[in-house]
Amino acid sequence: MRFLPLAVAAASVLLLRPECALAWGQTAHAVIDRAAIAAIPDDGPVFLRDQVDYIAASATLPDTWRGDAENFSKMEEDPNHGWFREQFRFLKPIPRSRYEFIIALFKHHEAIKASDPETAARTNVRWTGTLPYAAMEAYDRLIVCMRQIRKARAEGGDASVPERHCAFQTIRLGHYIGDGAQPLHDSVNSDGWRGDNPNGYTRDRTIHGRFESAFVDGMKLTAADIQPRIGAPGHRSGDMFDAVLAFLDEAGDRMETVYMLEKRDGFARFDDKDVRALIHERTAAGAAMLRDMLCRAWAESATPPAKIVPSPIDFANPRFNPETGSAPD
């Protein structure tokens, strides 16, 4: 047993290595989740308030599914944490299907691999990301388990099991939305500046962790810091996939600001008002988006699911795509 502390210390060192950089650290992810749930109005999914400690404590759970030793899980999960917009500027509009997106990437890879092998090497699902699809998949599953809660309550049954299911999906959704709020998750410059660098921004891979974990912990970010910044509920109508894409675009547009602030003093001062303001703004935006998606899912769960005829996997469906075997949303 005396070797256990050494093993834990070694694991901690590995997580701090640049190549092991994860997402917002536990602090920011937990803050986003707590602030989002605290901001749920009384006509929303208030049962999540009882699950908030479990959700916040598990806020970085999806990052644990990305270990090199569990490669099946890693290959599926790694892309869910990023959305490197520069990599798929050729693709408009963004497909409403994870698999149509992946196929489009592969076709472009094949088209450019001879003429531009360097770009082609990163024109694949790992180096573009699938974050909005992961978020929407968790969102849809939330609607399903919220319907189960409503059904159990209507029948006078026990809703505790579907409530726990919803808490787990909230962990997933909260993590992906939290990642998407962090500007470095929405750019190829995620871990140091790539390509032409006329402004002399750092190419040091540790910028990611120094911004989202070291600085956040150093400034002692709390949910109370961002609660007043969240605002009233939104996204009560409109297309949710489009809303997620717009949310990621807004975050990605702040990417260069992170590099400008790092260039000034390398995030050395935890009282730096500009870095603190950016972190407050970005975590509040993540909490607001998560709150809105939770409330919208709850509202949608009140309506019975529409029957699709022909079904999405029916060859007769006019939107059926034989390359994916289904019709997109």
Disulfide bonds with the S-S distance in Angstrom:
Cys145-Cys166 2.27
